[in-house]
Amino acid sequence: MKMNRRNSIAGLLAAALLSAGMISGCNVVQEGMTAPVRSTPDVGSRTSTETGGGKRELTVVKEGKPPAEQGISVQRIHRIEGANIKKWLSDHELEIEVTTVEKQATATEEAQFSYRQFRYDLETGQRQSIAEQAGASRGEVIKSFLSPDGKYSFIQTWENKYTAVNAIENMATGERREVMVDNYMEVGGWLNNDSYILAAGSREDLGGIWKISLDGTREKIELQDSEVDYFSQFAVGNGKIYYTDNKKRLKSFSPTQARPTLLATNVSTLSLSPDSQRIAVTTTRSSGKEEECLFIYDTSGHVQGLQIGKGDLVSDQSWSPDSSKLAFAVYTEDHGGMNGMYIFDTVSGKVSPLGLSYYPVYPLSWNPSGTRLGITVDDKEKLSVTHIVDFKQ
């Protein structure tokens, strides 16, 4: 991968820093940010006693609370050649798409490929061919977004890249209620268990932001911000809506608060954890060279600890379903810096490399319990290879 960035990178002793926990650097306190603070685990209460004219500190350890496991470790890595992940069906079964070259490229013609879907069992290694998704035979693409309590799903059926039919489905009964909203974007998320927020988009301007109820009715939400033309970054959860404006400033608002609150500046990407308690934020800084840094914020805009990643490009942030781990990729032209895939463990505050210099070409994919992570990379012979990383429990 070629990057149009300068070769010099600030010194990052990755192995030493990773073993120590967090990584320091990019320590510029920006407008709207608080100074980084390192959090420490609760190891008990402390009291002081007077003995021999001096003070002695007594640590009282609370019983029945085993120490948290520090960091993560890999148990096994599965390899699936020529395939990428479509979705997980269970903790050990997934739907994969296998790409096959039907005709090699020539000087005058492009190569021709075929695509087939399989059900793949990681425990047995068996593949079972499956039919295409219902409706996809007409060129439609169906995407679904499950509510936090799992009782409803917001479903978009895309007839083409500009037109989608939206619906709310009751997962218990299978009943669907169509949502009468025209849109050409799939930007949105569940505000809570009862409402889905959709930034519908428009070919002329920002378009409407809609609050959609479980019965399919909709209500337009007002946002008073003249500094946003479209949503390049957008996330929803726990009653709040997060986005970046034209000046790369992270802001939040709610359906009852039209004027947004500034949370951070110089933001390139954001990723809200599934429990809506943390935001992974990539910031960009230019000081003779451009670099990206990854921080963890709370939902009020306060930095949690020091930075956890740094490089020419920090991308593909993906939270585990239980919000305990964050996977991300780093590319640095200077190979003395961070490169490849890393896992941030929220319990210990440690960042751990996955060993090999993976760089994903498809979205990262966690299994439902967060015990496995799928990473698809380019491969010269097999077009693509998917690695399934099993974490020790």
C-alpha positions in Angstrom: 0.0 0.0 0.0 1.4 3.3 -1.0 0.9 6.4 1.1 1.5 10.0 0.1 3.0 10.9 3.4 6.5 11.7 4.5 8.7 8.8 5.7 9.6 10.4 9.1 7.5 9.4 12.1 7.9 10.3 15.7 9.6 7.5 17.7 7.3 4.8 18.9 8.9 2.0 20.8 5.8 -0.2 20.1 6.8 -3.4 22.0 8.0 -1.6 25.1 5.0 0.7 25.3 2.5 -2.0 24.5 3.8 -4.1 27.4 3.5 -1.2 29.7 -0.1 -0.6 28.7 -1.2 2.6 26.9 0.9 4.4 24.3 1.9 8.1 24.8 2.4 10.7 22.1 0.2 13.1 20.1 -0.3 14.6 23.5 -1.8 17.9 22.3 -4.7 19.0 24.3 -7.2 20.3 21.8 -10.1 22.7 22.1 -13.1 20.9 23.6 -10.8 18.2 25.1 -9.7 17.5 28.7 -6.2 16.5 29.6 -5.5 12.8 29.3 -5.9 10.9 32.6 -4.8 7.3 33.2 -7.4 5.3 35.1 -6.3 2.6 37.6 -8.2 -0.5 38.7 -9.9 -0.6 42.1 -7.6 -2.7 44.3 -9.3 -1.9 47.6 -9.3 0.8 50.2 -6.3 2.2 52.1 -5.8 3.4 55.6 -2.9 4.9 57.6 -1.7 4.0 61.1 0.9 5.7 63.3 3.7 3.4 64.4 7.2 4.4 65.7 6.5 8.0 65.0 6.0 7.4 61.2 3.1 6.5 59.0 2.5 3.0 57.6 0.1 2.4 54.8 -2.2 -0.6 55.1 -3.9 -1.9 52.0 -7.2 -3.6 52.6 -8.1 -6.0 49.8 -11.8 -6.6 49.2 -12.6 -10.3 49.2 -14.5 -12.1 46.5 -13.2 -9.9 43.7 -10.6 -11.7 41.6 -8.1 -9.5 39.8 -9.1 -8.6 36.2 -7.2 -10.5 33.5 -4.6 -8.2 32.0 -4.9 -7.8 28.2 -5.9 -10.3 25.6 -4.1 -13.4 24.2 -4.7 -15.4 21.0 -5.6 -19.1 21.2 -5.9 -20.0 17.6 -6.1 -18.5 14.1 -8.3 -20.1 11.4 -7.6 -19.5 7.7 -10.3 -19.4 5.0 -8.9 -18.9 1.5 -10.5 -16.9 -1.2 -13.4 -15.8 1.0 -14.7 -12.8 2.9 -17.3 -12.8 5.7 -20.9 -11.8 5.0 -22.2 -12.3 8.5 -22.0 -14.5 11.6 -24.8 -17.0 12.1 -23.7 -18.1 15.5 -20.5 -18.1 17.6 -18.9 -20.8 15.4 -20.9 -20.6 12.1 -20.7 -17.8 9.6 -21.8 -17.0 6.1 -18.9 -16.5 3.7 -18.6 -15.3 0.1 -16.1 -17.2 -2.0 -14.7 -15.4 -5.0 -13.4 -17.5 -8.0 -11.6 -16.3 -11.1 -13.6 -17.6 -14.1 -11.5 -16.0 -16.8 -8.1 -14.4 -16.4 -7.5 -10.8 -17.5 -6.1 -10.1 -20.9 -4.6 -7.0 -22.6 -8.0 -6.0 -23.8 -10.4 -7.6 -21.3 -10.8 -7.5 -17.6 -10.9 -10.7 -15.5 -14.2 -12.3 -14.8 -15.2 -13.6 -11.4 -18.0 -15.6 -9.8 -19.3 -15.3 -6.3 -20.9 -18.0 -4.2 -22.3 -18.0 -0.6 -21.5 -20.8 1.9 -22.4 -21.7 5.4 -19.0 -22.4 7.1 -18.5 -24.2 10.4 -15.3 -23.3 12.2 -15.5 -26.4 14.5 -15.8 -28.9 11.7 -14.4 -27.0 8.7 -17.4 -28.0 6.6 -19.0 -25.8 3.9 -22.6 -25.9 2.9 -23.8 -24.0 -0.2 -26.6 -21.6 0.5 -29.1 -19.7 -1.7 -28.7 -16.0 -2.2 -30.5 -13.6 0.1 -34.2 -13.3 -0.6 -34.8 -10.5 -3.0 -31.2 -10.3 -4.1 -31.9 -12.1 -7.3 -33.3 -8.8 -8.7 -30.1 -7.0 -7.8 -31.5 -5.9 -4.4 -29.4 -5.6 -1.3 -31.0 -6.0 2.1 -29.5 -4.6 5.3 -30.9 -5.0 8.8 -30.1 -3.2 12.1 -31.2 -4.9 15.3 -32.5 -2.8 18.2 -30.5 -2.9 21.5 -33.0 -5.3 23.2 -33.2 -7.5 20.1 -37.0 -7.2 19.7 -37.1 -5.1 16.5 -35.1 -4.6 13.4 -34.8 -1.6 11.0 -34.5 -3.0 7.5 -33.4 -1.3 4.3 -34.0 -3.0 0.9 -31.9 -1.2 -1.6 -33.1 -1.5 -5.2 -30.1 0.5 -6.4 -27.5 2.8 -4.8 -30.0 5.7 -4.6 -33.3 4.1 -3.6 -34.2 2.2 -0.5 -37.4 0.8 1.0 -37.4 1.1 4.8 -39.3 -1.0 7.3 -39.5 -1.9 11.0 -39.8 -5.6 11.7 -41.1 -7.2 14.9 -38.6 -10.1 15.4 -41.1 -12.2 17.4 -44.0 -12.0 14.9 -42.2 -11.3 11.7 -44.6 -8.4 11.0 -43.2 -5.5 9.0 -44.3 -1.9 8.9 -43.1 0.2 6.0 -41.6 3.5 6.8 -42.5 6.2 4.3 -39.2 8.0 3.9 -37.3 8.6 0.7 -33.5 8.3 1.2 -30.3 7.5 -0.6 -28.2 7.1 2.6 -28.0 4.3 5.1 -26.7 6.5 7.9 -28.4 5.9 11.2 -28.8 3.9 14.4 -31.1 3.0 17.3 -31.6 6.0 19.7 -33.0 3.5 22.3 -35.2 0.4 22.2 -38.2 2.3 20.8 -36.8 4.7 18.2 -34.5 4.5 15.1 -32.7 7.6 13.8 -32.2 7.9 10.1 -30.2 10.6 8.3 -32.1 10.1 5.1 -30.0 12.4 2.9 -30.9 14.3 -0.2 -29.3 14.9 -3.6 -29.6 18.6 -3.1 -28.7 19.2 0.5 -28.3 17.5 4.0 -31.9 16.3 3.9 -34.0 15.3 6.8 -33.1 13.5 10.0 -36.0 11.3 11.0 -37.0 9.7 14.3 -38.8 6.5 13.4 -41.1 4.7 15.9 -41.8 1.0 16.2 -45.2 1.4 14.4 -43.4 2.9 11.4 -44.5 6.5 12.0 -41.8 9.2 11.6 -41.0 12.6 13.1 -38.5 15.1 11.6 -35.7 16.1 14.0 -34.3 19.7 13.9 -30.6 20.3 14.0 -29.4 23.9 14.3 -26.0 23.8 12.8 -25.0 25.8 9.8 -21.5 24.2 9.7 -22.6 20.8 8.4 -23.5 20.1 4.8 -23.6 16.3 5.0 -22.8 13.6 7.5 -19.4 12.0 6.9 -19.4 10.6 10.4 -22.6 9.7 12.3 -23.5 7.5 15.2 -26.5 7.1 17.5 -27.0 5.5 20.9 -28.4 6.0 24.4 -30.5 9.0 23.5 -27.8 11.0 21.7 -26.7 11.6 18.1 -23.0 12.1 17.3 -21.6 13.6 14.1 -18.7 15.6 12.7 -19.2 19.0 11.0 -17.4 20.6 8.0 -14.5 21.6 10.2 -14.0 18.0 11.6 -15.4 18.9 15.0 -17.2 16.2 16.9 -20.6 17.2 18.2 -23.7 15.7 19.9 -27.4 16.6 20.1 -30.7 14.9 20.9 -34.2 15.0 19.5 -35.1 17.5 22.2 -31.9 19.6 21.9 -31.6 21.2 18.5 -28.4 23.0 19.2 -25.3 20.7 19.3 -22.6 20.4 22.0 -19.0 20.5 20.9 -17.0 17.4 22.1 -13.7 17.4 20.3 -11.8 18.9 17.3 -9.7 17.6 14.4 -11.7 14.4 14.3 -11.3 12.1 11.3 -13.5 9.1 12.3 -15.7 8.0 15.3 -17.0 4.7 16.4 -19.6 4.4 19.2 -19.3 1.3 21.4 -22.4 -1.0 21.4 -23.2 0.0 25.0 -23.0 3.7 24.0 -20.6 4.4 26.9 -17.4 5.1 24.9 -16.4 6.7 21.5 -13.3 5.6 19.6 -12.0 8.8 18.0 -9.3 9.2 15.4 -7.8 12.7 15.3 -5.4 14.2 12.7 -2.5 16.4 13.4 -0.1 18.1 11.0 3.2 19.4 12.4 5.6 19.0 9.5 4.0 15.7 8.7 0.5 14.4 9.0 -0.3 11.6 11.5 -3.4 10.1 13.1 -3.9 9.2 16.7 -6.7 7.0 18.3 -8.2 8.0 21.6 -11.1 6.7 23.7 -13.7 9.3 24.8 -16.7 9.1 27.1 -19.9 10.4 25.7 -19.4 13.8 27.4 -16.2 14.4 25.4 -13.6 13.6 28.0 -10.5 11.6 27.0 -10.2 8.3 28.8 -6.5 7.6 29.4 -3.8 8.2 26.9 -3.8 7.5 23.2 -4.0 3.9 22.2 -2.8 4.1 18.5 -0.7 6.2 16.3 0.4 6.0 12.6 0.2 7.5 9.1 -3.3 5.9 9.0 -5.5 4.5 11.8 -8.6 2.8 10.5 -11.2 0.0 10.7 -12.2 0.6 14.3 -14.6 -2.2 15.4 -16.0 -2.8 18.9 -16.7 -6.2 20.2 -20.5 -6.8 20.8 -20.0 -6.5 24.6 -17.9 -3.3 24.2 -15.0 -4.9 26.1 -12.5 -4.8 23.2 -11.8 -2.5 20.3 -10.0 -3.8 17.2 -8.2 -1.4 14.9 -5.6 -1.2 12.1 -2.6 1.0 11.8 -0.4 1.7 8.8 2.9 3.4 9.2 5.4 3.9 6.4 8.2 3.9 8.9 8.2 0.2 9.9 9.6 1.1 13.3 6.2 2.4 14.3 2.9 0.6 14.8 1.8 -1.6 11.9 -1.0 -4.1 11.5 -3.9 -5.1 13.7 -4.3 -4.3 17.4 -6.8 -5.0 20.2 -7.5 -2.5 23.0 -8.8 -4.2 26.1 -11.1 -1.8 28.1 -10.7 -3.8 31.4 -6.9 -3.6 31.6 -6.4 -0.6 29.4 -3.8 -2.5 27.4 -3.2 -2.5 23.7 -2.0 -5.8 22.2 -0.7 -6.5 18.7 -2.1 -9.6 16.9 1.3 -10.6 15.7 1.1 -10.5 11.9 0.9 -7.3 10.0 -2.7 -7.7 8.9 -4.3 -4.9 7.0 -8.0 -5.4 6.4 -9.7 -4.9 3.0 -13.2 -5.8 4.3 -14.9 -4.6 7.5 -13.8 -6.4 10.6 -16.3 -8.9 11.9 -16.9 -10.1 15.5 -18.8 -13.2 16.4 -21.9 -12.6 18.6 -20.0 -13.3 21.9 -16.9 -11.3 21.0 -14.6 -14.3 21.3 -13.6 -14.4 17.6 -12.6 -11.7 15.2 -12.7 -12.0 11.4 -10.0 -10.1 9.4 -10.0 -10.3 5.5 -6.8 -9.4 3.8 -5.5 -9.3 0.2 -3.7 -12.4 -1.2 -1.8 -12.6 -4.5 -2.8 -16.2 -5.1 -6.2 -16.5 -3.5 -7.4 -13.0 -4.1 -8.3 -12.7 -0.4 -7.8 -14.7 2.8 -9.9 -14.4 5.9 -8.3 -15.0 9.3 -10.5 -15.9 12.2 -8.7 -15.1 15.5 -9.9 -17.0 18.5 -9.2 -15.2 21.8 -8.4 -17.1 25.1 -11.2 -16.8 27.6 
